[in-house]
């Protein structure tokens, strides 16, 4: 095995870790009651549930892109 002199494991910025934790909370704990309460509120012409999941997808995608850019700037991305 080769030793590149890096004895410390890669450390991620705390704000990136926090953002990913928030991603997990938002994605895994959606407001399920919207789907079963019978209320068909429209947001931008879509049911609120669909709008919620589209917003979650955009939020998670943005967090991945921003984390990659942040690590690329620090030289850790590979």
Secondary structure, DSSP 8 states (H G I E B T S, - for coil): ----S--S-----HHHHHHHHHHHHHHHS--THHHHS----EETTEEHHHHHHHHHHHHHHHHHHHHHHHHHHHT---
